[in-house]
Amino acid sequence: MVSVAVLKLGETDHVFMQPDAKINSVYYCHNVLEQKLLPDIRLSSNDNFLFRQDGVLAHCSRHTVAYLRCHVPEFIEPKKLAAKQSKSKSCGLFSVGSVLQQMVYSHKISH
């Protein structure tokens, strides 16, 4: 598994998960966000970014939401994301999963 943040002007380095790792919220917060993505995002964006994620369980857990509330001022909680998207078309940061999901499901698949 791999994780990367897509920014307006580029992307962060890819974060590869350990092959045998259990990807839960503790692993995600410590090994992905704290160690890799957030420092890269802050460097690339001069700490001026809007943070949002897709609906993966490790992204939406109470532990992850609490971590992000404390460490990311412009974090959009999963339950508030739909309301925020309808008000604004511009976001500074997207998770690759949500971008790919939008690309895949934007076209009707014919059999």
Residue frames relative to the residue before (quaternion, step in Angstrom):
aa qw qx qy qz dx dy dz
M 1.0000 0.0000 0.0000 0.0000 0.00 0.00 0.00
V 0.0982 -0.7870 0.6087 0.0238 3.51 -1.14 0.72
S 0.1230 -0.7704 0.6220 0.0672 3.54 -1.19 0.62
V 0.0542 0.7711 -0.6315 0.0599 3.55 -1.12 0.73
A 0.2928 -0.7234 0.5909 0.2044 3.57 -1.15 0.58
V 0.2463 -0.7521 0.5968 0.1322 3.54 -0.95 0.94
L 0.1467 -0.8017 0.5785 0.0315 3.52 -0.71 1.17
K 0.7067 -0.4540 0.3280 0.4323 3.54 -1.25 0.27
L 0.8025 0.2610 -0.1185 0.5233 3.59 0.93 -0.86
G 0.8234 -0.0391 0.0171 0.5659 3.60 1.11 0.38
E 0.4281 -0.6642 0.5328 0.3027 3.53 -1.13 -0.71
T 0.5249 -0.6025 0.4900 0.3484 3.54 -1.30 0.32
D 0.6496 -0.4477 0.4044 0.4627 3.54 -1.29 0.00
H 0.5215 -0.6192 0.4845 0.3315 3.56 -1.18 0.56
V 0.2178 -0.7529 0.6109 0.1122 3.54 -1.04 0.86
F 0.1579 -0.8006 0.5751 0.0585 3.56 -0.51 1.21
M 0.3698 -0.7254 0.5400 0.2132 3.55 -0.88 1.00
Q 0.5570 -0.5666 0.4746 0.3788 3.54 -1.20 0.53
P 0.5793 -0.6406 0.3719 0.3402 3.62 -0.84 0.93
D 0.7726 0.3400 -0.1910 0.5009 3.61 0.95 -0.76
A 0.4256 0.7364 -0.4432 0.2832 3.60 1.27 0.12
K 0.3445 -0.6731 0.6108 0.2349 3.52 -1.18 0.70
I 0.2274 -0.8026 0.5403 0.1106 3.58 -0.39 1.24
N 0.1582 0.7591 -0.6088 0.1674 3.52 -0.10 1.35
S 0.7448 -0.4181 0.2597 0.4505 3.59 -1.22 0.00
V 0.6204 0.5353 -0.3511 0.4530 3.62 1.03 -0.68
Y 0.6537 0.4950 -0.3016 0.4865 3.59 0.91 -0.92
Y 0.6654 0.5210 -0.2988 0.4434 3.57 0.87 -1.00
C 0.6911 0.4788 -0.2878 0.4586 3.61 0.82 -0.96
H 0.7415 0.4216 -0.2385 0.4643 3.58 0.81 -0.98
N 0.7948 0.3616 -0.1791 0.4534 3.60 0.63 -1.11
V 0.7408 0.3806 -0.2320 0.5026 3.59 1.03 -0.65
L 0.7592 0.3832 -0.2241 0.4759 3.59 0.57 -1.12
E 0.7550 0.4307 -0.2307 0.4373 3.57 0.53 -1.21
Q 0.7496 0.4212 -0.2179 0.4618 3.57 0.85 -0.98
K 0.8353 0.2431 -0.0743 0.4875 3.60 0.94 -0.82
L 0.7966 0.3840 -0.2219 0.4107 3.58 0.25 -1.28
L 0.7029 0.4758 -0.3006 0.4349 3.60 0.69 -0.98
P 0.6523 0.4807 -0.3500 0.4701 3.67 0.85 -0.70
D 0.6533 0.5058 -0.3159 0.4665 3.61 0.97 -0.80
I 0.6447 0.5180 -0.3186 0.4631 3.58 0.96 -0.86
R 0.6724 0.5033 -0.3031 0.4502 3.58 0.87 -0.93
L 0.6439 0.5098 -0.3182 0.4735 3.59 1.02 -0.75
S 0.7143 0.4718 -0.2540 0.4501 3.57 0.88 -0.95
S 0.7881 0.3386 -0.1552 0.4901 3.58 1.03 -0.72
N 0.4072 -0.7140 0.4639 0.3305 3.61 1.27 0.02
D 0.6136 -0.5947 0.3120 0.4153 3.55 1.12 0.84
N 0.5710 0.5412 -0.3944 0.4749 3.58 1.17 0.61
F 0.3857 0.7200 -0.4797 0.3205 3.56 0.18 1.28
L 0.3208 -0.6865 0.6174 0.2113 3.50 -1.36 0.37
F 0.1966 -0.8256 0.5249 0.0650 3.57 -0.57 1.16
R 0.1513 0.7644 -0.6186 0.1008 3.54 -0.86 0.99
Q 0.2014 -0.7781 0.5899 0.0776 3.54 -1.22 0.59
D 0.5319 -0.5803 0.4882 0.3769 3.50 -1.33 0.05
G 0.6880 -0.5472 0.3268 0.3471 3.58 -1.27 -0.09
V 0.2557 0.7707 -0.5429 0.2143 3.61 1.13 0.48
L 0.6088 -0.6072 0.3646 0.3575 3.61 -0.95 0.86
A 0.6587 0.5048 -0.3204 0.4568 3.61 0.92 -0.82
H 0.6436 0.5168 -0.3180 0.4665 3.60 1.16 -0.51
C 0.7672 0.4093 -0.1764 0.4613 3.58 1.05 -0.79
S 0.4586 0.7030 -0.4540 0.2990 3.59 1.21 -0.12
R 0.6460 -0.5205 0.3909 0.3987 3.56 -1.25 0.44
H 0.6272 0.5474 -0.3311 0.4443 3.57 1.02 -0.81
T 0.6891 0.4741 -0.2809 0.4707 3.60 0.85 -0.96
V 0.6463 0.5132 -0.3213 0.4644 3.59 0.91 -0.87
A 0.6541 0.4983 -0.3130 0.4752 3.61 0.95 -0.83
Y 0.6319 0.5290 -0.3261 0.4632 3.59 0.98 -0.84
L 0.7047 0.4703 -0.2699 0.4576 3.56 0.83 -0.99
R 0.5906 0.5586 -0.3694 0.4502 3.61 1.05 -0.65
C 0.7058 0.4689 -0.2527 0.4671 3.59 1.01 -0.85
H 0.8097 0.3387 -0.1321 0.4607 3.59 0.97 -0.84
V 0.7626 0.2784 -0.1611 0.5612 3.59 1.19 -0.33
P 0.3283 -0.7972 0.4692 0.1910 3.60 -0.17 1.25
E 0.7747 0.3311 -0.1820 0.5070 3.62 0.94 -0.76
F 0.2626 0.7723 -0.5253 0.2420 3.56 1.05 0.79
I 0.2041 -0.7526 0.6136 0.1239 3.57 -0.96 0.90
E 0.3745 -0.7392 0.5165 0.2158 3.55 -0.57 1.16
P 0.6450 -0.5635 0.3452 0.3838 3.59 -1.05 0.74
K 0.6913 0.4822 -0.2960 0.4494 3.60 0.91 -0.84
K 0.6931 0.4514 -0.2741 0.4906 3.60 1.19 -0.47
L 0.4861 0.7069 -0.4142 0.3040 3.57 1.25 -0.32
A 0.6573 0.5178 -0.3257 0.4402 3.60 0.86 -0.89
A 0.6634 0.4922 -0.3086 0.4715 3.60 0.93 -0.84
K 0.6571 0.5121 -0.3033 0.4625 3.58 0.98 -0.86
Q 0.6460 0.5300 -0.3244 0.4434 3.61 0.96 -0.81
S 0.6644 0.5054 -0.3210 0.4473 3.57 0.96 -0.74
K 0.6755 0.4891 -0.2920 0.4682 3.62 1.14 -0.53
S 0.8199 0.1377 -0.0304 0.5549 3.58 0.99 -0.77
K 0.3338 -0.7479 0.5427 0.1864 3.55 -1.01 0.83
S 0.7169 0.4445 -0.2652 0.4670 3.61 1.14 -0.34
C 0.0393 0.7588 -0.6483 0.0489 3.51 -0.97 0.95
G 0.4665 -0.7136 0.4511 0.2640 3.57 -0.94 0.80
L 0.8111 0.1472 -0.0438 0.5644 3.59 1.06 -0.61
F 0.0645 -0.7745 0.6291 0.0137 3.52 -1.00 0.90
S 0.4082 -0.6418 0.5615 0.3258 3.54 -1.12 0.45
V 0.5950 -0.5849 0.4078 0.3710 3.59 -1.05 0.68
G 0.6144 0.5715 -0.3498 0.4167 3.57 1.00 -0.79
S 0.6975 0.4546 -0.2902 0.4719 3.59 0.86 -0.85
V 0.6237 0.5253 -0.3427 0.4665 3.60 1.04 -0.70
L 0.6782 0.4806 -0.2915 0.4734 3.58 0.87 -0.95
Q 0.6288 0.5371 -0.3348 0.4517 3.56 0.99 -0.82
Q 0.6528 0.5033 -0.3166 0.4694 3.60 0.96 -0.83
M 0.6560 0.5095 -0.3121 0.4611 3.59 0.99 -0.80
V 0.6789 0.4982 -0.2930 0.4528 3.58 0.90 -0.93
Y 0.7885 0.3546 -0.1780 0.4700 3.57 0.78 -0.99
S 0.4905 0.6677 -0.4414 0.3446 3.61 1.21 0.10
H 0.7334 0.3419 -0.2074 0.5498 3.59 1.23 -0.43
K 0.4518 -0.6770 0.5071 0.2834 3.55 -0.95 0.84
I 0.3263 -0.7453 0.5540 0.1767 3.55 -0.88 0.98
S 0.1670 -0.7885 0.5844 0.0938 3.56 -0.77 1.03
H 0.4549 -0.7068 0.4816 0.2480 3.56 -1.05 0.78
